[in-house]
Each structure stands twice: as structure tokens, then as C-alpha cells.
Amino acid sequence: MKNVTSNIENLEIEAEKSLDAARAKANEILAEANKKNQELLSSPLSFDDVKAEGQKIIEKADKEAEEEVNKAKKQAEVIRSGNVKKVDEIIDRMVKLVTGA
């Protein structure tokens, strides 16, 4: 039973690492978008053009960041649902052992 708990904890840690990595990637994407936006704002183009281009970059970055986080959430859910299935299987085996079924 201790081994099962350890495996579940390891899977939970793996899921959290996936989410943390996705968040870090999302932050990188947003930081890069903000950097590009600042570059555009400092260029000699018309302000309206720069502002529109900057908004496009930010929207694209937001979308990419959201996709990364959603992808990581799905991976974490798959890992967690696998944990539930494993625990159910172990409980079923334990019940069979106790009941002699």
C-alpha cells in the first residue's frame, strides 16, 4: 500500500511539474510579446499602426499561452485519472483477497 501511495504522489508531482512548465512557457510567450510590443512602440511608425500591431501580438501571445496551459491541464487530468483507476484496481484486488473471491 505504501508503494501505491508513493506512485500516486510521484504522478501528482509529475502533473504539477507539467502545469508549472506550461505556466513558465506561457509567461515566456507573454514576456516576448510585451518585448515586441515595446519595440514597436519605440519605432518611428505611426502610433495607431504600432498600437494595432502590438495588440495583435499580445492577442496571439495570450492565445498561445492559454493553449499551453490548457494542454498541461489536460495532461495533468490524464495523469490524475490514471491514479484513480490504479487505486480502484488495487482496492478491488484487496477486497478480493479479503473476501476470497
N, C-alpha and C positions, 0 to 999 in steps of 0.2 A: 504494500500500500504506500510505503514511503517512496518507492520508485515511481509510482503513478503521480504522486504529488510533485515530485521533483520534475518529472516530464511535463506536467501541466504548467508548473512555474516557468520552466525553460521556454515553453511555447508562448506563454504570456509575455515573457521578456522579449522574445523574438518579434511578437506582434507590436509591442511598444517601440522597439527599435525601428521597425518598418514605418510606423507613424512618425517617429522623430525624424527619420531620414526624409520622409515626404515633406514634413514641415520645413526642414532645413532647405530642401530643394525649392520649395515654394518661396521661402524667404530670399533665396539667391535669385530666383526669377524676378521677384518684385524689386530687389535691390538693383538688378541690372536694368530693369525697365525705368526705374527712377533715375539712374545714371544717364540713360539715353535721353530721357525727358529733360534732364538738366542740360545736357549737351545741346539739345535742340533749342531750349530756351535761351541759351547763350549765343546761338548762331545769329548772323545778320539777316535772317529771313524775316518776313512779316510775322508779327506776333500771332495773328489769327491762324496762319498756316502752321506755325510751330506748336501752338496750343492744340490744334486739331490733331496733329501728328503725335504729340505727346499723349493725348487722350487715347488714341488708337493703340499706342504701345502699352499703356497702362491696362487697358481693357484686355489686350492679348495676354499680358502677363498674369492678370487676375484669373483669366480662363485657364491658362496653363497651370497655375498654382492650384486652382480648385481641382483640376483633373488629377494632379499628383496626389493631393490629399485624399480625394475620393478613391483613387487606385489603392493607396495604402490602407484606407479604411476597409476596402473590400478584402484585401489580403489578410488584415487582422481578423476580420469576421470569419474568413475561411479557417484560419488557424484556431480561433476560439470554437467554432462549430465542430472542428475535428476533436478538440478537447472534450466537448460534451459527449460526442459519440464514443470516444475511448473510455470515458468514465462510465457511461451506460453499459458498455460491453463488460467492463471489469465488475461492476455491480451485479450484472446478470450472471457472470461466472461465479461470483461469491455466493449468490443466492442458490445457484445450482449445487455448489459444493456443500452448503449448509443443509439444504433440503434433500440432497442425494438424488436430485433429478438428472 
